Amino acid sequence: MPPRKKQRLADPVPPPPYSKAAPLKPAKAGGIDVHKIIIGVDFGTTYTGSSIGTRPHVSAGSPVKARTRRAWTRCTAFEIGTSTVPPLSARHSSLISSRPGPKGDADYSWKTPSRVAYGSENDGDSNTWGFEVVPKMKSYAWFKLLLDPEQATKYDDPSLNSSEGQGVLARPTYKSAVELCADYLCEIAAFAHKYFVKRLSAEVLAATPLEFYFTVPAVWSDKAKSDTLRAAQKAAKLAKLKLHRDSQLFLIREPEAAAIATLSSLTLGGSTQQIKAGDSILICDCGGGTVDVTSYEIESVTPKLTFKELVVGTGGKCGSTYIDRGFIKWMETQFGDAYMNLSWQKRGPASRLMKEFEGHKRDFGNSQDPGKYYEMPCLMRDAKESKYYEEEGIVKIYNDDLRKLFEPVVQKIIHLIQSQLDEEKKQKKGKVTIRTVILVGGFGDSVYLNDRLREWCQAAKIRLICPEHPQAAIVRGAALSGLQQIQPSSRRARRHYGFVLGNKFDPVRHRPKDKYTSPWDGSPMAEGNLHWKMEKGDLIDENTKITLHISACVNEGYPGNHEAVIYSSDLDDAPDHIRWPGSKKVAVMNMDFSGVDLSRYPSRWSGGSQLRKVHSEFHIHFGARRGVLEFSCTVGDQQIGNTSVTFDGQDGAASADVGYGSACAPSCAMQ
């Protein structure tokens, strides 16, 4: 195998320029000259939220406003948290402490459920989404995971339907995963746009470029990132939003957004009391379906916050919904058919029973009294009065019962954190620098989880921090990333990347079925060999790229398309052939040679055709600000513009509809 060679671009790939017409005249919003409006969108598996910020078109030191939207029902007004701070030294968004709704639902008022019901399937005239979806409707949930089939398969087990209802990880037969996500995001976009018009005016929105920062899981595949952008752009078109022609879409990894929000708050005003340059932190993002852990090293606090990824992050299926599933099994064990015979409206995720349990789940841990119990209304016919049930229709669950539901999940989270510490210790030859764990995500607000992790952290001489409103940390960080132009200075590659190539046939190394004849000189070759250009764990900065040098055999009369196939592997030790387990096709890059001057390349006649041996290069850029891979091809010193990329599993036209903006859709991060 040839030695791996990394190459660097001289300069980072810039975003498309603003309009080349006359310079933009900044629009006014609330008396401030607005140059850009930044919108963060946390499109989650179970809940979705958004935030907004404005970047003034004035000198440094002027105020920056960051806002997090709270109430999501169509009949409830928004409540906004705002903070006016210097843009370079303080990165903080304060949130209003008063919350609508009962205490049990308080935390989730920051987001709306990621659930949609089609009017055509529910005898309605329009689609229903979020909190307005009721148990009796045919609806769809967890559909975000359908953008990454491998992730969806990991969660596809029967207990999901028992806790979340039918429609989980499902889609209508007439909708693709991208279309289903776009339909849901269309409702989010239309509702948010209406709110922004009210706050800023339609004129400001139409005259001001918008930057959308969509969060994605750290483990998201490259195809899933591409499809997330496609879904977002389709949603903007469906909602018929009148956006500025220079509006753009970006992606940001969820743990990075959480790190930006939390570190910005902890270092407000350049403070180094809690976090300082040289410190290492671990972000533990505890959501509904997953828990992801990623560690970073702080490089500087002032004049600007900078940090880099320390080791390759990890994650697991141990989110708060697994406690819900445990509770359902507990109900089945205690009450049998009396519980199972209840209608879905009385035991589903939107039932009063589960809403009350949600509140108790969050508050559990405040009392250590073994006799303490929590009441939930659930009238069950034929259920006998017992320690756990009163005939008036009250279910009682005790501290010890809840502890048994929580503890397996908590132990998995502790294992994930320990595995990250072990990985750093291995990478740094016995040295561990992580001394702070920051707990974010909706499940991060759990009293019991905080207490157990704090107990474990203290034993390991590690500090635990849980910021205010941990569920809002990711969506707030998404907007702050755009406001302050903050991103990690470097990341760790989460997988190997390379190309599949033909090698000279070796009867010892290759199978006869892999043998083919070179069209150039007739020599025996072997197909399917993997050449890795980037290894898992390698550092990636804004200039990182890998390059494949190939000599394409081109028919001068019919130049046609030539392709390079990109592969990846999540294994620590990547295979050297596509027939071995562990390799995955990422995408196919197609290059059209019809516009290339072939006369300057070596030629020979073969089978009545004149062939040319064209030396070309395929480039994959990893450090793009937009959060996706970017591709380019060159022949000699000329970049070939008519190059297309199709991710594995996408239709051939998939990449054609994401590269261009319009009056209704922002341009995406694809080339």
Secondary structure as UniProt FT lines:
FT   STRAND          7..8
FT   STRAND          27..29
FT   TURN            30..31
FT   STRAND          32..43
FT   STRAND          47..56
FT   TURN            60..61
FT   STRAND          64..68
FT   TURN            74..75
FT   STRAND          84..85
FT   TURN            87..89
FT   HELIX           103..105
FT   HELIX           107..110
FT   STRAND          112..113
FT   STRAND          115..117
FT   HELIX           119..121
FT   TURN            122..123
FT   STRAND          128..129
FT   HELIX           130..132
FT   TURN            135..136
FT   STRAND          140..141
FT   HELIX           143..147
FT   HELIX           149..155
FT   HELIX           158..164
FT   TURN            166..167
FT   TURN            173..174
FT   HELIX           177..200
FT   HELIX           202..207
FT   STRAND          210..216
FT   TURN            218..219
FT   HELIX           222..238
FT   TURN            239..240
FT   TURN            245..246
FT   STRAND          248..253
FT   HELIX           254..266
FT   HELIX           268..270
FT   TURN            277..278
FT   STRAND          280..286
FT   STRAND          291..300
FT   STRAND          306..309
FT   STRAND          314..316
FT   HELIX           321..335
FT   HELIX           337..340
FT   HELIX           344..347
FT   TURN            349..350
FT   HELIX           352..363
FT   TURN            364..365
FT   TURN            370..371
FT   STRAND          373..377
FT   TURN            381..382
FT   TURN            387..388
FT   STRAND          389..390
FT   TURN            391..393
FT   STRAND          394..398
FT   HELIX           399..427
FT   TURN            428..430
FT   STRAND          434..440
FT   HELIX           442..445
FT   HELIX           447..459
FT   TURN            460..461
FT   STRAND          463..465
FT   HELIX           470..472
FT   HELIX           473..484
FT   STRAND          491..492
FT   STRAND          496..504
FT   TURN            507..509
FT   HELIX           512..514
FT   STRAND          515..517
FT   TURN            519..521
FT   STRAND          524..534
FT   TURN            536..537
FT   STRAND          539..540
FT   TURN            542..543
FT   STRAND          544..555
FT   TURN            556..557
FT   STRAND          561..569
FT   TURN            578..579
FT   TURN            581..582
FT   STRAND          584..592
FT   HELIX           593..595
FT   HELIX           598..600
FT   STRAND          603..606
FT   TURN            607..608
FT   STRAND          609..621
FT   TURN            625..626
FT   STRAND          630..635
FT   TURN            636..637
FT   STRAND          638..639
FT   STRAND          643..647
FT   TURN            648..649
FT   TURN            652..653
FT   HELIX           654..657
//
